[in-house]
């Protein structure tokens, strides 16, 4: 801890227990697993390169090593959740069981970290009713602060009403849903994969930005107006599209061109300003941070590092040099996150 009058909270920091990584390896060995995105992501990170080995060690640690890395970077607290694809690639019964086990382990790690960690729950959206029940258990009994969905669910998206029990549960519990990237779904990935663009370089943003827009255009946020959704990577590019989204969505509605595009109560950009929050994970670049803050509001943008995938200790010092006054720095690094995720003071 330092003499600053604010803390630095990083709010998109990954974790995975050993049992989950072992199951990923088994999936890679199975000839029945056809998802090319999973094979690309975990075929590399499940390997034995130096980067993969070091990342696996950091992912599994909720104790001394993680805290040392936080200290080295000047991070006071982390919000931790399950790395992509989480449990979303498995059968519904297995995924439901794994989600509960992961949440129990994460809650134990949070309790053992002396207030420096908080967590979001994993759920198995493959069984929406079970996912809603697990979210309730994780929040009310384990003290977790919301839920993470690692984008598509075996090629399906949360705009499908069969998944809306998860939205209902998050709204009723008044906790945020973090829509985190995964590699693009099988129907989307090929043009990205062939040029190595399918993960953080571009494919994550394509997949997750698409997912967020599908949720908005479906009308889900008219049904669940108090639902809060968090996007990393400064909104996966969507803040740059506000004007065009509004213009073309209105044209499509007036033309009655698509059965899946109903009239909405607000403009697409209104939902992105009023239901969504944004983190800087993997995007430590002042010009774009300042732009996003200017279009969505300073109260909606929070710091994140994207540990351990993008563990760059010196980036915190770079963020400190942004032209923000003391109150703005406090909000950016601390109080916005405390408000959105109901984090206790430490």
Buried (B, 14 or more C-beta within 10 A) or exposed (E): EEEBEBBBBBBBBBBBBEEBBEBBEEBBEEEEBEBBBBBBBBBEBBEEEEEBEEBBEBBBBBEEEBBEBBEEBBBBBBBBBBBBBBBBBBEBEBBBBBBBBBBBBBBEBBEEBEEBBBBBBBBBBBBBEBBBBBBBBBBEEBEBBBBBBBBBBBEBBBBBEEBBBBBBBBBEBEBBBBBBBBBBBBEBBEEBBEEEBBBBEBBBBBBBBBBBBBBBBBBBBBEBEEBBBBBBBBBBBBBBBBEEBBEEBBEBBEEEEEEEBEEBEBBBBBBBBBBBBBBBBBBBBBEBBBBBBEBBBBBBBBBBBBBBBBBEBEBBEEBEEBEBEEEEBBBBBBBBBBEBBBBEEB
